[in-house]
Amino acid sequence: MQQRHQPDWPVLVEALGAYGVRYLSGDTGVSDGSTTMPMNPQDLLTYLAQSPEPHLRQALAALFLVHPELAPIATQVAGTLPPTSGNVLIGSYVATVYLQRLWRIRLRRYLGD
């Protein structure tokens, strides 16, 4: 895979927020009140899995909880990443599956089926 520029914290926090993951905060300085298109899911998964920031890597699990439809994309993206980053992505997905089972009743209450 060709190495791409890793976005910084504010850009990724803003992208996560666009996908409904809003527990990471800080003055991102990115949002100027204009509506921006959310980052495409392949790029977001790639950037999060390769992030040097542990909080951003851990946000993968929250992203999968809110958007389980990203699972097929995650397996495709994991195959394009270096082994360490691919393992982060797949590990986050597996953790999310177990979290979904453990917290099924509460997740259903807040997020629906």
Backbone as JSON, one array per atom type, in Angstrom:
{
  "sequence": "MQQRHQPDWPVLVEALGAYGVRYLSGDTGVSDGSTTMPMNPQDLLTYLAQSPEPHLRQALAALFLVHPELAPIATQVAGTLPPTSGNVLIGSYVATVYLQRLWRIRLRRYLGD",
  "N": [[0.84, -1.18, 0.0], [0.47, 2.21, -0.74], [2.05, 4.79, 1.04], [0.27, 7.16, 2.85], [-0.36, 10.53, 3.86], [-0.79, 10.9, 7.28], [-3.62, 12.06, 8.86], [-4.02, 14.64, 11.35], [-4.9, 14.72, 14.9], [-7.23, 16.53, 15.29], [-8.56, 16.39, 12.79], [-9.24, 13.68, 12.54], [-10.84, 13.33, 14.82], [-12.95, 15.0, 14.18], [-13.88, 13.64, 11.89], [-14.68, 11.21, 13.05], [-16.74, 12.19, 14.65], [-18.56, 12.91, 12.66], [-19.45, 10.42, 11.97], [-20.88, 9.74, 14.15], [-19.51, 9.11, 16.47], [-18.69, 10.52, 19.26], [-17.26, 10.85, 21.61], [-14.62, 11.56, 21.92], [-12.85, 14.54, 22.33], [-12.03, 18.0, 22.27], [-10.61, 21.1, 21.27], [-11.03, 21.13, 18.13], [-10.75, 22.82, 15.97], [-11.31, 22.42, 13.37], [-13.92, 22.45, 12.43], [-15.7, 24.9, 10.92], [-18.22, 25.72, 10.94], [-19.27, 25.21, 8.49], [-20.74, 22.73, 6.38], [-19.27, 19.67, 5.95], [-18.28, 16.94, 3.9], [-18.37, 13.63, 5.17], [-15.43, 11.74, 5.97], [-14.39, 9.13, 3.8], [-15.24, 5.71, 4.55], [-13.2, 3.74, 4.21], [-10.79, 5.19, 4.24], [-10.98, 6.38, 6.79], [-10.96, 4.12, 8.52], [-8.43, 3.13, 7.88], [-6.72, 5.26, 8.64], [-7.3, 5.44, 11.4], [-6.51, 2.9, 12.34], [-3.79, 3.04, 11.87], [-2.96, 5.08, 13.44], [-0.81, 6.88, 15.65], [-1.82, 7.55, 18.06], [-3.25, 6.18, 20.9], [-5.92, 6.55, 21.8], [-7.31, 7.17, 19.5], [-6.96, 4.83, 18.0], [-8.37, 3.08, 19.64], [-10.9, 4.06, 19.28], [-11.89, 2.78, 17.12], [-13.39, 0.54, 17.93], [-15.68, 1.74, 19.05], [-16.64, 2.97, 16.75], [-17.3, 0.72, 15.19], [-19.34, -0.3, 16.8], [-21.35, 1.61, 16.51], [-21.63, 1.63, 13.77], [-22.07, -1.14, 12.47], [-22.2, -2.04, 9.9], [-19.84, -1.51, 8.68], [-18.15, -3.65, 8.84], [-17.56, -5.5, 6.6], [-16.0, -3.79, 5.04], [-13.91, -3.32, 6.75], [-12.52, -5.77, 6.77], [-11.56, -5.82, 4.17], [-9.92, -3.52, 4.16], [-8.07, -4.18, 6.14], [-6.53, -6.09, 4.87], [-4.95, -4.56, 3.24], [-3.24, -3.18, 4.8], [-0.15, -2.71, 6.71], [1.1, -5.47, 8.67], [0.99, -4.95, 11.54], [-0.81, -2.76, 11.83], [-3.01, -3.83, 10.52], [-3.63, -5.9, 12.29], [-4.43, -4.38, 14.49], [-6.79, -3.29, 13.5], [-8.4, -5.59, 12.93], [-8.38, -6.76, 15.48], [-9.78, -4.81, 16.91], [-12.26, -5.01, 15.7], [-13.0, -7.65, 16.43], [-13.08, -7.36, 19.22], [-15.24, -5.62, 19.36], [-17.35, -7.25, 18.5], [-17.59, -9.0, 20.68], [-18.2, -7.11, 22.66], [-20.68, -6.24, 21.7], [-22.23, -8.51, 22.12], [-22.05, -8.75, 24.91], [-23.21, -6.34, 25.82], [-25.7, -6.24, 24.65], [-28.48, -5.76, 25.31], [-28.55, -3.12, 26.37], [-27.37, -1.71, 24.26], [-29.27, -2.14, 22.27], [-31.35, -0.7, 23.34], [-30.43, 1.96, 23.15], [-29.41, 2.25, 20.54], [-31.04, 0.83, 18.86], [-32.1, -2.0, 16.81]],
  "CA": [[0.0, 0.0, 0.0], [1.2, 3.47, -0.79], [1.99, 5.53, 2.3], [-0.44, 8.42, 2.74], [-0.18, 11.43, 5.0], [-1.68, 10.63, 8.4], [-4.26, 13.28, 9.38], [-3.77, 14.85, 12.78], [-5.97, 14.46, 15.85], [-8.49, 17.25, 15.04], [-9.24, 15.93, 11.58], [-9.82, 12.37, 12.82], [-11.93, 13.52, 15.79], [-14.05, 15.57, 13.4], [-14.4, 12.56, 11.05], [-15.41, 10.29, 13.94], [-17.98, 12.87, 15.01], [-19.48, 12.82, 11.52], [-19.98, 9.06, 11.98], [-21.65, 9.54, 15.38], [-18.64, 8.78, 17.6], [-18.42, 11.88, 19.72], [-16.72, 10.9, 22.96], [-13.33, 12.23, 21.89], [-13.13, 15.96, 22.2], [-10.93, 18.94, 22.2], [-10.87, 22.15, 20.3], [-10.48, 20.61, 16.9], [-10.4, 23.9, 15.07], [-11.59, 22.01, 12.0], [-15.27, 22.83, 12.04], [-15.89, 26.35, 10.82], [-19.65, 25.95, 10.77], [-19.71, 24.73, 7.19], [-20.99, 21.3, 6.32], [-18.28, 18.97, 5.15], [-18.57, 15.53, 3.64], [-17.6, 12.78, 6.05], [-14.33, 10.99, 5.38], [-14.88, 7.83, 3.37], [-14.96, 4.74, 5.6], [-11.92, 3.07, 4.01], [-9.73, 6.08, 4.73], [-11.11, 6.53, 8.23], [-10.47, 2.89, 9.15], [-6.97, 3.08, 7.66], [-6.06, 6.27, 9.48], [-7.44, 5.09, 12.81], [-5.69, 1.71, 12.63], [-2.38, 3.41, 11.79], [-2.7, 6.26, 14.25], [0.09, 6.7, 16.79], [-2.59, 7.91, 19.26], [-4.04, 5.04, 21.36], [-7.35, 6.88, 21.89], [-7.88, 7.09, 18.15], [-7.03, 3.41, 17.64], [-9.45, 2.49, 20.42], [-12.17, 4.56, 18.75], [-12.38, 1.83, 16.12], [-14.44, -0.29, 18.53], [-16.89, 2.57, 19.12], [-17.13, 3.16, 15.37], [-17.96, -0.51, 14.78], [-20.59, -0.44, 17.55], [-22.34, 2.52, 15.93], [-21.79, 1.3, 12.35], [-21.66, -2.52, 12.22], [-22.15, -2.28, 8.45], [-18.47, -1.3, 8.21], [-17.38, -4.89, 9.0], [-16.96, -5.99, 5.35], [-14.97, -2.83, 4.62], [-12.77, -3.52, 7.66], [-11.72, -6.91, 6.33], [-10.86, -5.4, 2.96], [-8.88, -2.55, 4.52], [-7.04, -4.88, 6.91], [-5.65, -6.78, 3.93], [-4.08, -3.6, 2.56], [-2.41, -2.51, 5.8], [0.96, -3.47, 7.27], [0.57, -6.43, 9.65], [0.67, -4.38, 12.85], [-2.03, -1.96, 11.71], [-4.09, -4.77, 10.19], [-4.0, -6.58, 13.53], [-5.19, -3.41, 15.29], [-8.13, -3.18, 12.92], [-9.12, -6.85, 13.15], [-8.57, -6.89, 16.92], [-10.86, -3.9, 17.31], [-13.52, -5.6, 15.22], [-13.31, -8.81, 17.28], [-13.49, -6.81, 20.52], [-16.58, -5.05, 19.19], [-18.3, -8.36, 18.44], [-17.81, -9.43, 22.06], [-18.9, -6.03, 23.36], [-22.07, -6.25, 21.26], [-22.91, -9.61, 22.81], [-22.09, -8.46, 26.34], [-24.06, -5.18, 26.08], [-26.77, -6.29, 23.65], [-29.74, -5.15, 25.76], [-28.4, -1.65, 26.44], [-27.13, -1.19, 22.91], [-30.55, -2.15, 21.56], [-32.16, 0.39, 23.89], [-29.93, 3.26, 22.7], [-29.13, 2.32, 19.11], [-31.99, 0.04, 18.1], [-31.54, -3.24, 16.25]],
  "C": [[0.88, 1.24, 0.0], [0.98, 4.25, 0.5], [1.29, 6.87, 2.06], [-0.17, 9.24, 3.99], [-1.23, 11.13, 6.06], [-2.3, 11.94, 8.9], [-3.98, 13.43, 10.87], [-5.05, 14.65, 13.58], [-7.26, 15.21, 15.51], [-9.26, 16.74, 13.84], [-9.92, 14.59, 11.84], [-10.96, 12.46, 13.84], [-13.16, 14.07, 15.07], [-14.7, 14.48, 12.51], [-15.19, 11.56, 11.88], [-16.75, 10.91, 14.34], [-19.02, 12.82, 13.9], [-20.12, 11.44, 11.42], [-20.71, 8.74, 13.28], [-20.84, 9.11, 16.58], [-18.12, 10.1, 18.13], [-17.81, 11.94, 21.12], [-15.32, 11.48, 23.02], [-13.59, 13.71, 21.65], [-11.84, 16.76, 22.19], [-11.3, 20.0, 21.21], [-10.23, 21.72, 19.0], [-10.06, 21.71, 15.95], [-10.7, 23.59, 13.62], [-12.93, 22.54, 11.55], [-15.4, 24.35, 12.07], [-17.35, 26.7, 10.62], [-20.16, 25.48, 9.43], [-19.91, 23.22, 7.25], [-19.95, 20.66, 5.41], [-18.72, 17.53, 4.96], [-17.76, 14.7, 4.61], [-16.5, 12.06, 5.27], [-14.85, 9.63, 4.94], [-14.43, 6.76, 4.36], [-13.62, 4.02, 5.45], [-10.77, 3.91, 4.56], [-9.78, 6.21, 6.25], [-10.57, 5.3, 8.96], [-8.95, 2.78, 9.03], [-6.26, 4.03, 8.6], [-6.15, 5.93, 10.96], [-6.55, 3.91, 13.18], [-4.2, 2.05, 12.64], [-2.01, 4.57, 12.69], [-1.72, 5.95, 15.38], [-0.63, 6.99, 18.12], [-3.47, 6.73, 19.7], [-5.54, 5.33, 21.43], [-8.02, 6.79, 20.52], [-7.97, 5.64, 17.69], [-8.19, 2.73, 18.37], [-10.83, 2.95, 19.94], [-12.72, 3.65, 17.66], [-13.52, 0.99, 16.69], [-15.76, 0.5, 18.62], [-17.49, 2.77, 17.73], [-17.85, 1.91, 14.88], [-19.27, -0.75, 15.54], [-21.69, 0.4, 16.93], [-22.63, 2.15, 14.48], [-21.31, -0.12, 12.07], [-21.58, -2.85, 10.72], [-20.75, -2.05, 7.88], [-17.62, -2.57, 8.29], [-16.79, -5.41, 7.69], [-15.84, -5.07, 4.84], [-13.72, -3.03, 5.46], [-11.9, -4.69, 7.2], [-10.95, -6.59, 5.05], [-9.69, -4.49, 3.29], [-7.75, -3.25, 5.25], [-6.05, -5.59, 6.0], [-4.69, -5.85, 3.21], [-3.07, -2.94, 3.5], [-1.18, -3.35, 6.16], [0.42, -4.37, 8.39], [0.19, -5.83, 11.0], [-0.64, -3.6, 12.81], [-3.23, -2.85, 11.36], [-4.57, -5.52, 11.42], [-4.79, -5.67, 14.47], [-6.63, -3.35, 14.8], [-8.95, -4.44, 13.19], [-9.37, -7.07, 14.64], [-9.69, -6.01, 17.43], [-12.22, -4.44, 16.88], [-13.94, -6.78, 16.11], [-13.76, -8.35, 18.66], [-14.91, -6.26, 20.45], [-17.64, -6.15, 19.16], [-18.61, -8.84, 19.86], [-18.53, -8.37, 22.87], [-20.38, -6.0, 22.98], [-22.85, -7.34, 21.98], [-23.09, -9.29, 24.29], [-23.11, -7.36, 26.67], [-25.27, -5.12, 25.17], [-28.03, -5.54, 24.09], [-29.63, -3.62, 25.8], [-28.15, -1.04, 25.07], [-28.44, -1.12, 22.12], [-31.43, -0.99, 22.04], [-31.74, 1.74, 23.3], [-29.75, 3.37, 21.19], [-30.14, 1.6, 18.25], [-31.34, -1.22, 17.57], [-30.61, -2.91, 15.13]]
}
